[in-house]
Amino acid sequence: MKKNKEIRSQNTEVRAAKEGRTISGYALVFDQETDMGYYRERIDRQALKEANMDDVRALFNHNSDYVLARTASNTLVLEVDDKGLRYEFEAPNTTAGNDVLEMVRRGDLSGSSFAFFVRGDKWDEKDRDTPLRTITDISEMLDVGPVTYPAYTQTSVTARSVQAMQQEQGKNEVHQFRRKRELDLINIA
């Protein structure tokens, strides 16, 4: 049976330390619905229970040319908690690492993302216009990391204080509108 790689971006909380090179955030948040265009989706809090996360990469914008860290080399730490899947790494002293660190600190990056294989899901089609897909079992996590355009809007990328993050929430609403418009245009094409 062929596995289909799926990629999801979330507007998740990502932080870079003002001093040092630590970047951390949430690649996914449990039990939050997002509009995927022609359906809604949520990740069940048990979905990662048996997921293979032995060799996950931290990538910028899912681009394998921009490797930031890796679990197999102990440079990427993943933690499943009550909120979702948290990641943390020290930005490498590379062009990509330095650029991502600066963009997170400045607040230019607005989300996180994850790529994965699904082993189990269920569909609720009570609302025929926008059915709800619940991902119940992720078999393998492939990559996590900061992205420019997140699909999931429950989180934000920031390297600033909590107060600055709250001020940015108004900007996130504008970004959500823009992302929905992009998805609508894709669906028209």
Buried (B, 14 or more C-beta within 10 A) or exposed (E): EEEEEBEBBBBBBBBBBEEEBEBBBBBBBBEBBBBBBEBBBBBBBEBBEEBEBEBBBBBBBBEEEBBBBBBEEEBBBBEBEEBBBBBBBBBBEEEBBEBBBBBBBEBBBBBBBBBBBBBBBEEEEEEEEEBBBBBBBBBBBBBBBBBBBBBBBBBBBBBBEEEEBEEBEEEBEEBBEEBBEEBEEEEEE
